[in-house]
Amino acid sequence: MKIKRYTLRSTLLLSLLLFTAAAFAQESSIVQITGQVKDQNSGETLPGVSIQIKGTISGTTTDSKGVFTLKTRLKFPFTLVFSSLGFSPQEFEVKNTTSRIDISLATQTLLGKEVVVTASRVEEQALRSPVAIEKLDIRTIKESPAPSFYDALENVKGVQMTTSSLTFKVPNTRGFNIPNNFRFMQLVDGVDMQAATLGVPLGNAIGPTELDIASVEITPGAASALYGMNAINGMANLQTKKSIPL
């Protein structure tokens, strides 16, 4: 009985030692990488920079002082990808953990790609539109000195505004300058907003407000191939915020 007890105790002790050794080996295989990210121009630290191990989903972000700590079990070498809004992404190959990683990100200027939906009834880039189309985005509307976004249409190329009354302005294109433009269509998110009895758009009397407007797309040329005879003189499509193009 004593021999069996000693054997059982030895087995338990050996198992405990093996488990401890395995846990220590597993803990020792974790690699910890630290560093700091700064702005290349100003030298200031950058908080919220995303650091990701290339080809994996493992990563972290920098704190308020631009410092980051990343733990991984991957074997050397591997590549870290640093990215942040307004800065060019940068890659850094990590070969060991003997030194601290200091990264400087350069600012990046991105040109926005304007998207239009009026030209072909589907969302597409403005440069690839099959017809000439002018657009007032939300930034242009905010920077316009006009009293309202509808008044800013007067500064769009190929558009002439006729003031019929104090609050009634009629857009005209293609040289047809009449008080009531029967050949000009006006849409709000793809919906025709002409007056039921007059058959002409009453300016922005029944259109979106300044707070709801997102962009205005103007087709100075004929758009009757897609939108019928009422658009033979041109068309204006007022897009509201979070609208779904037709």
Backbone hydrogen bonds in HBPLUS format (Angstrom, degrees):
<---DONOR---> <-ACCEPTOR-->    atom                        ^
c    i                          cat <-CA-CA->   ^        H-A-AA   ^      H-
h    n   atom  resd res      DA  || num        DHA   H-A  angle D-A-AA Bond
n    s   type  num  typ     dist DA aas  dist angle  dist       angle   num
A0005-ARG N   A0001-MET O   2.98 MM   4  6.25 154.1  2.05 146.1 153.1     1
A0006-TYR N   A0002-LYS O   2.88 MM   4  6.11 164.6  1.91 152.4 156.2     2
A0007-THR N   A0003-ILE O   2.91 MM   4  6.07 152.1  1.98 144.1 152.4     3
A0008-LEU N   A0004-LYS O   2.89 MM   4  6.10 154.1  1.95 145.9 152.9     4
A0009-ARG N   A0005-ARG O   2.89 MM   4  6.14 161.6  1.92 152.3 157.2     5
A0010-SER N   A0006-TYR O   2.91 MM   4  6.04 155.5  1.97 143.5 150.6     6
A0011-THR N   A0007-THR O   2.91 MM   4  6.13 151.8  1.99 143.2 151.0     7
A0012-LEU N   A0008-LEU O   2.97 MM   4  6.25 161.5  2.01 150.7 155.2     8
A0013-LEU N   A0009-ARG O   2.89 MM   4  6.06 160.9  1.93 149.5 155.2     9
A0014-LEU N   A0010-SER O   2.85 MM   4  5.99 156.5  1.91 144.8 151.5    10
A0015-SER N   A0011-THR O   2.91 MM   4  6.10 154.9  1.97 146.3 153.3    11
A0016-LEU N   A0012-LEU O   2.92 MM   4  6.13 155.9  1.98 146.7 153.2    12
A0017-LEU N   A0013-LEU O   2.96 MM   4  6.20 156.2  2.02 146.6 152.9    13
A0018-LEU N   A0014-LEU O   2.96 MM   4  6.16 157.4  2.01 146.3 152.5    14
A0019-PHE N   A0015-SER O   2.91 MM   4  6.11 158.4  1.95 149.1 155.0    15
A0020-THR N   A0016-LEU O   2.94 MM   4  6.12 158.3  1.99 146.7 152.6    16
A0021-ALA N   A0017-LEU O   2.91 MM   4  6.09 157.2  1.96 146.4 152.9    17
A0022-ALA N   A0018-LEU O   2.89 MM   4  6.09 154.1  1.95 145.6 152.9    18
A0023-ALA N   A0019-PHE O   2.90 MM   4  6.11 159.1  1.95 146.9 152.7    19
A0024-PHE N   A0020-THR O   2.88 MM   4  6.05 154.0  1.94 145.1 152.6    20
A0025-ALA N   A0021-ALA O   2.86 MM   4  6.04 154.5  1.93 143.4 150.7    21
A0026-GLN N   A0022-ALA O   2.85 MM   4  6.05 152.1  1.93 145.5 153.5    22
A0027-GLU N   A0023-ALA O   2.88 MM   4  6.04 155.2  1.94 144.6 151.4    23
A0028-SER N   A0024-PHE O   2.83 MM   4  5.96 150.7  1.91 143.7 152.1    24
A0029-SER N   A0025-ALA O   3.17 MM   4  6.28 124.7  2.50 133.4 145.3    25
A0029-SER N   A0026-GLN O   3.29 MM   3  5.27 142.3  2.44  93.9 104.2    26
A0030-ILE N   A0027-GLU O   3.32 MM   3  5.69 164.5  2.35 109.0 113.6    27
A0031-VAL N   A0072-THR O   2.62 MM  41  5.22 174.0  1.63 169.7 168.5    28
A0072-THR N   A0031-VAL O   2.87 MM  41  5.22 153.3  1.94 146.4 155.4    29
A0033-ILE N   A0070-LEU O   2.70 MM  37  5.05 163.3  1.72 152.1 158.2    30
A0070-LEU N   A0033-ILE O   2.73 MM  37  5.05 165.7  1.75 154.9 160.1    31
A0101-ILE N   A0034-THR O   3.21 MM  67  6.41 178.2  2.21 143.5 143.5    32
A0035-GLY N   A0068-PHE O   3.18 MM  33  5.60 143.1  2.32 151.7 152.2    33
A0068-PHE N   A0035-GLY O   3.03 MM  33  5.60 158.3  2.08 143.0 146.5    34
A0036-GLN N   A0101-ILE O   2.84 MM  65  6.43 143.8  1.97 155.7 167.6    35
A0103-ILE N   A0036-GLN O   2.95 MM  67  6.35 164.1  1.97 159.8 165.1    36
A0037-VAL N   A0066-GLY O   2.91 MM  29  5.25 152.0  1.99 140.8 148.9    37
A0046-LEU N   A0037-VAL O   3.06 MM   9  5.83 161.6  2.09 142.5 141.3    38
A0038-LYS N   A0103-ILE O   2.82 MM  65  6.26 157.8  1.87 157.8 165.3    39
A0105-LEU N   A0038-LYS O   2.96 MM  67  6.40 157.9  2.01 169.0 168.3    40
A0039-ASP N   A0044-GLU O   2.70 MM   5  5.34 150.6  1.78 151.9 161.9    41
A0043-GLY N   A0039-ASP O   2.80 MM   4  4.83 138.1  1.97 127.8 139.4    42
A0040-GLN N   A0105-LEU O   2.90 MM  65  5.31 166.4  1.92 147.6 142.9    43
A0048-GLY N   A0062-THR O   3.23 MM  14  5.06 161.8  2.26 119.8 120.9    44
A0062-THR N   A0049-VAL O   3.11 MM  13  5.34 139.7  2.28 133.3 145.3    45
A0050-SER N   A0083-SER O   2.93 MM  33  5.32 151.8  2.01 175.6 166.9    46
A0083-SER N   A0050-SER O   3.02 MM  33  5.32 156.5  2.08 149.6 156.3    47
A0051-ILE N   A0060-THR O   2.79 MM   9  5.26 168.6  1.81 164.8 160.7    48
A0060-THR N   A0051-ILE O   2.77 MM   9  5.26 151.1  1.85 149.4 159.3    49
A0052-GLN N   A0081-VAL O   3.05 MM  29  5.21 159.3  2.10 140.4 146.8    50
A0081-VAL N   A0052-GLN O   2.77 MM  29  5.21 161.6  1.80 154.0 160.5    51
A0053-ILE N   A0058-SER O   2.99 MM   5  5.80 168.5  2.00 157.7 159.9    52
A0056-THR N   A0053-ILE O   3.04 MM   3  5.63 152.1  2.12 145.4 143.9    53
A0054-LYS N   A0079-THR O   2.85 MM  25  5.53 165.5  1.87 157.4 161.9    54
A0063-ASP N   A0067-VAL O   2.93 MM   4  5.54 157.6  1.98 144.5 148.6    55
A0066-GLY N   A0063-ASP O   3.03 MM   3  5.22 165.3  2.06 113.6 116.1    56
A0078-PHE N   A0094-VAL O   3.20 MM  16  5.51 150.3  2.29 143.7 151.4    57
A0094-VAL N   A0078-PHE O   2.76 MM  16  5.51 167.1  1.77 173.6 172.6    58
A0080-LEU N   A0092-PHE O   2.76 MM  12  5.19 170.6  1.77 155.3 155.0    59
A0092-PHE N   A0080-LEU O   2.85 MM  12  5.19 150.6  1.94 148.4 156.9    60
A0082-PHE N   A0090-GLN O   2.75 MM   8  5.18 176.7  1.75 165.5 165.7    61
A0090-GLN N   A0082-PHE O   2.92 MM   8  5.18 158.6  1.97 147.7 154.8    62
A0087-PHE N   A0084-SER O   3.09 MM   3  5.53 158.6  2.13 137.8 136.3    63
A0108-GLN N   A0086-GLY O   2.90 MM  22  5.45 159.9  1.94 132.0 131.0    64
A0088-SER N   A0106-ALA O   2.86 MM  18  5.79 162.9  1.89 168.9 174.5    65
A0126-ALA N   A0114-GLU O   2.96 MM  12  5.63 156.6  2.01 144.3 143.4    66
A0116-VAL N   A0124-GLU O   2.81 MM   8  5.63 161.1  1.85 169.7 173.5    67
A0124-GLU N   A0116-VAL O   3.00 MM   8  5.63 156.6  2.05 157.2 164.7    68
A0121-ARG N   A0117-VAL O   2.97 MM   4  5.11 122.5  2.31 135.9 147.3    69
A0128-ARG N   A0125-GLN O   3.15 MM   3  5.44 141.2  2.31 103.7 114.3    70
A0129-SER N   A0126-ALA O   3.29 MM   3  5.25 164.2  2.32 104.6 107.3    71
A0134-GLU N   A0218-ILE O   2.79 MM  84  5.00 164.7  1.81 154.7 157.5    72
A0218-ILE N   A0134-GLU O   2.68 MM  84  5.00 170.2  1.69 153.5 157.1    73
A0136-LEU N   A0216-VAL O   2.80 MM  80  5.05 160.9  1.83 150.6 157.3    74
A0216-VAL N   A0136-LEU O   2.91 MM  80  5.05 148.3  2.02 134.8 145.2    75
A0141-ILE N   A0137-ASP O   3.01 MM   4  6.28 155.3  2.07 151.5 159.0    76
A0142-LYS N   A0138-ILE O   3.08 MM   4  6.22 153.9  2.15 138.6 144.7    77
A0143-GLU N   A0139-ARG O   3.08 MM   4  6.30 149.7  2.17 146.0 154.0    78
A0144-SER N   A0140-THR O   3.04 MM   4  6.00 113.4  2.50 137.2 151.8    79
A0144-SER N   A0141-ILE O   3.37 MM   3  5.20 153.0  2.45  95.4 103.2    80
A0152-ALA N   A0148-SER O   3.23 MM   4  6.57 135.0  2.45 138.1 150.3    81
A0153-LEU N   A0150-TYR O   3.25 MM   3  5.55 157.6  2.30 103.7 110.2    82
A0154-GLU N   A0151-ASP O   3.22 MM   3  5.94 165.3  2.24 117.2 121.1    83
A0155-ASN N   A0152-ALA O   3.11 MM   3  5.70 159.5  2.15 115.0 120.5    84
A0156-VAL N   A0153-LEU O   3.12 MM   3  5.24 163.9  2.15 107.2 112.0    85
A0159-VAL N   A0156-VAL O   3.21 MM   3  5.67 155.1  2.28 139.0 135.7    86
A0160-GLN N   A0172-ASN O   2.80 MM  12  5.01 162.1  1.84 151.9 156.4    87
A0172-ASN N   A0160-GLN O   2.67 MM  12  5.01 137.3  1.85 141.4 156.0    88
A0162-THR N   A0170-VAL O   2.80 MM   8  5.03 169.4  1.81 146.7 150.1    89
A0170-VAL N   A0162-THR O   2.80 MM   8  5.03 166.4  1.82 145.0 149.3    90
A0164-SER N   A0168-PHE O   2.94 MM   4  5.60 142.0  2.09 157.5 169.6    91
A0165-SER N   A0168-PHE O   3.30 MM   3  4.98 153.2  2.38 136.4 136.8    92
A0176-PHE N   A0173-THR O   3.45 MM   3  6.24 170.6  2.46 125.3 124.4    93
A0233-ASN N   A0183-ARG O   2.81 MM  50  4.88 144.8  1.93 153.6 149.4    94
A0185-MET N   A0234-GLY O   3.17 MM  49  6.52 165.9  2.19 147.5 144.9    95
A0236-ALA N   A0185-MET O   2.93 MM  51  6.42 147.1  2.04 150.1 160.7    96
A0193-MET N   A0186-GLN O   3.15 MM   7  6.14 163.2  2.18 168.2 163.2    97
A0187-LEU N   A0236-ALA O   2.76 MM  49  6.17 165.1  1.78 162.5 167.8    98
A0238-LEU N   A0187-LEU O   2.81 MM  51  6.01 176.0  1.81 145.1 144.7    99
A0188-VAL N   A0191-VAL O   2.86 MM   3  5.12 151.3  1.94 136.3 144.0   100
A0191-VAL N   A0188-VAL O   3.10 MM   3  5.12 162.6  2.13 105.3 110.8   101
A0189-ASP N   A0238-LEU O   2.85 MM  49  6.03 144.6  1.98 142.0 153.7   102
A0195-ALA N   A0200-VAL O   3.01 MM   5  5.66 177.2  2.01 131.7 132.1   103
A0199-GLY N   A0195-ALA O   2.89 MM   4  5.24 152.1  1.97 134.8 142.8   104
A0205-ALA N   A0202-LEU O   3.01 MM   3  5.80 166.6  2.03 144.4 148.7   105
A0207-GLY N   A0204-ASN O   3.40 MM   3  4.70 171.0  2.41  93.4  95.1   106
A0212-ASP N   A0209-THR O   3.22 MM   3  5.36 134.9  2.44  98.6 110.2   107
A0213-ILE N   A0209-THR O   3.19 MM   4  6.29 139.2  2.37 151.2 160.3   108
A0241-LYS N   A0212-ASP O   2.92 MM  29  5.81 148.6  2.02 163.5 171.0   109
A0214-ALA N   A0239-GLN O   2.75 MM  25  5.57 161.4  1.79 154.9 152.9   110
A0215-SER N   A0239-GLN O   3.12 MM  24  5.19 157.1  2.18 140.9 142.4   111
A0239-GLN N   A0215-SER O   2.82 MM  24  5.19 160.3  1.86 154.9 159.7   112
A0217-GLU N   A0237-ASN O   2.95 MM  20  5.10 169.9  1.96 143.9 147.1   113
A0237-ASN N   A0217-GLU O   2.79 MM  20  5.10 163.0  1.82 151.2 157.0   114
A0219-THR N   A0235-MET O   2.79 MM  16  5.13 172.8  1.80 160.8 161.9   115
A0235-MET N   A0219-THR O   3.09 MM  16  5.13 150.3  2.18 132.6 141.0   116
A0223-ALA N   A0231-ALA O   2.93 MM   8  5.23 174.6  1.93 153.9 152.4   117
A0226-LEU N   A0223-ALA O   3.33 MM   3  6.00 147.1  2.45 113.7 120.0   118
A0227-TYR N   A0223-ALA O   3.04 MM   4  6.06 161.1  2.07 152.1 157.5   119
A0228-GLY N   A0224-SER O   3.01 MM   4  4.31 137.2  2.20 118.7 116.0   120
A0231-ALA N   A0228-GLY O   3.16 MM   3  5.90 162.2  2.20 117.9 123.2   121
A0232-ILE N   A0229-MET O   3.23 MM   3  5.33 151.0  2.32 117.5 114.4   122
A0234-GLY N   A0231-ALA O   3.26 MM   3  5.11 156.4  2.32  98.0 105.1   123
